[in-house]
Amino acid sequence: MLLTITTTYHPATDLGYLLHKHPDRCQSFSLSFGQAHVFYPEVSVGRCTAALLLDVDPIKLVRGRSVTLEQYVNDRPYVASSFLSVAIAQVWSTALTGRCKERPELPQTPIPLLAKLSVLPCRGGEEFLRQLFEPLGYTVTAQRHSLDEEFPDWGQSQYYTVELHHTLPLTDLLSHLYVLIPVLDDDKHYWVGDDEVEKLLRHGEGWLSNHPAREQITNRYLKRQRHLTRAALAQLAEEDEPDPDSAEESHALEEAAVEKPISLNQQRLNAVVTALKTNGAKRVIDLGCGQGNLLKILLGDSFFEQITGVDVSYRSLEVAQQRLDRLHLPRNQWNRLQLIQGALTYQDKRFTGYDAATVIEVIEHLDPPRLTAFERVVFEFAQPKTVVITTPNIEYNVRFENLPALKLRHKDHRFEWTRTEFQNWANSVAERFSYTVQFQTIGQEDPEVGSPTQMALFRNC
């Protein structure tokens, strides 16, 4: 069984840092069911490919068990299955968890990736394959294999050679493969118990709860054990549970659905984290943190020494705490985090003393007359060295196929600005409070309407 991962990121050899496997070496690893080999078929600054070759020993699979013909005559040594997921978790464990000691910013950097699975069983066909990967932003290419080339009348098999194209952090790609390969195969080679629920939630964090096929994914991943499936779905539902006092959460889901085809939320978070690291911001306060999407990334990165999340919604803070609890970090790591309830339009001494403040998709929820109060709270009273603000670009809305004409992305948005309007506002704020400001696009830029998200990076003069 062969899995290859190719990147054209510059320099492409950074793939070696991400995988913690040197491109000049061929390495082998013993597994309970065989051996895994890691090597690099091509290595250059412009293009680099890493290969994971899995050699499943059929004798090891049946040793110590009562033997049946099916245990000897099967496809397990040749196709992608839960064996490959285990190999990914053991051989590329550091990359799967998104850690890189030498280059700590690299694991969260979106890079162009092409994953190729030589033989992948798709029990459900190509349509189900696309239902799993396309909502995550992948371009899917699938070539179906016949049962026997010498006997075409036998028809087509359930096996495909699959290529998955996307620009995203490598840790996300590996998490998607880890979960979805056994789902497509619809089988697992080991006993599925309560600990599999925890694995599913950990590797599905940030994408599974909003996946349109989450029930099918959960059911297949847990081998159709109803009590485990119910437990997993109940915990996934917590991630998008509405605030009983407001329709804010349901509106947020609608906005996420609009932006999901281009993976905009993840691109936005990655851009913010990169900006924070570039400016050396180790103490960060996330104003309007919601359910903790950014906090989760910051808490999992040892670069950040102090992390504070602020939101006016107590329910959102509860959900954020529940999601962060599932990270299972060492006790001493939790000392870096605090969650506080507060409004962004009232002066609060708890907001002071930070290297950076992040305001992600927040200002458009404020009534325009309240923007002045927000500006003073952040730039005059809190005075962080760096302020990162993102907001939708209303000009881009015409490019969203599932967004009705003349509609904002979120029902609670009080406004959405054009690029000129946002830059005029940001330049005015920077001038009045002695900051400099630079602008950055997030998402693929359209030559006519710009990028879907616009970001302003303020620095204290």
C-alpha positions, 0 to 999 in steps of 0.5 A: 500500500502506497501513499505519497504526499507532494508539495510545490511550496517554496522551499518544497524541502520543508516537507522534511521538517514537517514530517520529521523524516530527512529527505536523504534517508530511507527509513523503516519502522516495525509495526504489529502487522508488518513494516512501514517504509518512508522515502522521498522519490523526488527532492528539489526546492521546487517540488518534493514528494514523501512516500509511505509504503506499508508492507502488511504481513498476512501471517502476522494478521492471523498468528494466534487466531483460529484460521479461516480462508478469508483471513488468508485471501483478502485485500488487506495487504494491498489497499488503504485501510485502518492499517494505513491510519495506524501507520500514519499515527505511528510513523508521522505522529509529530506531523499529525499533531502539528508540531515542529521544534525547528520551525514552530510556525510551519505546521500551521502554514497552508501549503499546496499539497497533493496526496495520492493513494494508489489503491483505495477501497470506496464502499459507496463509490466515487460519489461517497468519496467526493461527499467526504473530501470535497466539503473540506475543500479538496479537488478530487481525482479518482480512477476506478479499477476493473475487477480483472483487465483480462475479463472486462465483462466482470465489471468494475471493482470498488477500488480507486486510485485517488488524488487529493489536491488542496492548500492547507496545513499538513496536519489537517491533511493527515487528520482527514486521511486518518479518519476518512480512509477507514470510513471509505473502507468501512472496516477496521482491523482492531476492536473499537471501544470507547477510546475510539470516540476520543480519537475521532473527536480529537482528529475531527476537531475543527471540521467534523462537527460541521461536515455534511456527512458527519453522521455517516462518518461517525457511524462507519468510523465506530463500526456501527456501534450505536452506543458509541455513535450516539456518544460521539454525535452528542459531543459533536453537537456541543460544538455547534449548539445554539445559545438559547438566549440568541439566534447568533449561533445558527446565523454563524453556521449559515455564514460558515456554510457560505464560506466552507467551499473555499475553507475560508475560516481555516485560511483566516485563522492561519493568516492571523497566527502567522501575523502574530508570530511574525510580530513576536506576539507571545501574549495574546488576547482574542477579543470576541473569541466565540467558541474558541477556534483561534484559542485552540490553535494558540493553546496548542502552540508553545510559542504563545505564553499567555492567551486570553479569550474574551466574549460577551456571550457566557454560553460561547465561553462555556462551549469554548472551555469544553472544546479546549478541555478535549485537548488533554494538555499537561496541567502546567500548560493550562496556566497560559489560558484564561477566559473572561466575559466582557464587552468590547465597547466598554473600557476594561483594565483586564484588556491591558498588558498584551503584545497583541489583540486579535479581532476576528470577524467581530467589528461587522457585528457592532452597530456603526455608532458603537465603533467609536467606543470599540476603537477607544477601548482597543487602541486608546485604553488597551494599547496592545503593540499589535492589533489584527482585525479581519472582516468580510469584503462585501464586494466578494459576496457575488462570488458565493453561489449559495449566498442570495443577491444583496445579502450579507454573510451573517444575519447579525452583521450590521454592515460589511465593508468594501475594500476602500471603506475598510482601508479608509476606516483603518487608516483613520484609526491608525492616524488618531491613535499613533499606529501604523497599518498594513493590509493583507488579503485572505483567500484567493483573490479575484481580479475584479472583486478582491479576496473574500476576507480582508485583514488589517495589521496595526502596529503601535508607533 
